[in-house]
Amino acid sequence: MVAIPHDMQFNVLEAVVAHWGGARFGPTVEEIRETVGLSHRSSVQWHINTLIEDGYLERIPKKHRTLRPTKRGEALVKLLESR
């Protein structure tokens, strides 16, 4: 079964896709927190980990700013933005 991100997870995914498209490197947790309006970085980290587990985001371990959308994540953002 495919897990569909709920609203805040989608906002986090959308923020990563937008940042990656412009900068070609991943945003920091703090940049995502500011973009989506969450109060705590731990909340952002929880959403990121869930999106990684569900296959929408990926990162290179032990490297900074490597959070990026997978093809699946980019496709979902494009699909939902076209509605």
N, C-alpha and C positions, 0 to 999 in steps of 0.2 A: 504494500500500500504506500502511496506517495504522500508524504507529509507536506501540507501547504502551510507556509508561514502565516501566523496571525498578524494583525495590523502593525504592532510595534516591531515584530521581526521583519516584516516587509519594509518598514521604514529604515531599519538598520541596513538591510540588504540594498535598498535603493541608494542610501548614503554611500555605501562602499562602491557600488557600480558607478555612481556619479563622480566620486573622487578618483577612482581608478581610471575612468575615461579621460579625465582632464590632466591628471598628474602622472599616470603610469606607475604609481606606487601606492601602497595601501595607506589609508588614513589611520591615525592613532585612535585609541579608545576614547580619549578626551575629545578629539574632533568629531567623532561619531556622536558622543554624548551631547555635545553642543548642538549638532545638526538636528537630532531627533527630539531633543528636549527632555531627556531623562535626567534625574537628579543625581544618580550614582554611577560611577564607572563599573561597579560590580554588576549592575543591571545590564549594562551594555555588554560586558564580558559574557554574561549568561546567554544573552541573545546570540552573540557571535558563536559561542560553543554549540548552541542548538543548531544554528544554520550550517556550521561545519559538519556536525553529525548527520544532518539531513541532506548534505551534498550541494548546498547552495554557495558556500564559501570554502576557501582553502587557504592555507598559509604554509610557508616554509619554516619548519621548526628552528629555533635558536637564531633567527634573523629578524631584524627590525623592519617594520612597515611592509611586510610581505602579504598582508591580508588582501585577498582578491576574490572576485566572484568566479565561480566555475561557469562553464557554458550553460549549465542548467539554471544557475542563478541569473545570468544575463538574459536568458530566454524568458524566464518568468517575469522579470521587470518589464521587458519589452511587451510581452503579452498583456499584462495588467495595465500598463500605461496606454496601450492602444484602445482600451475600452472606453 
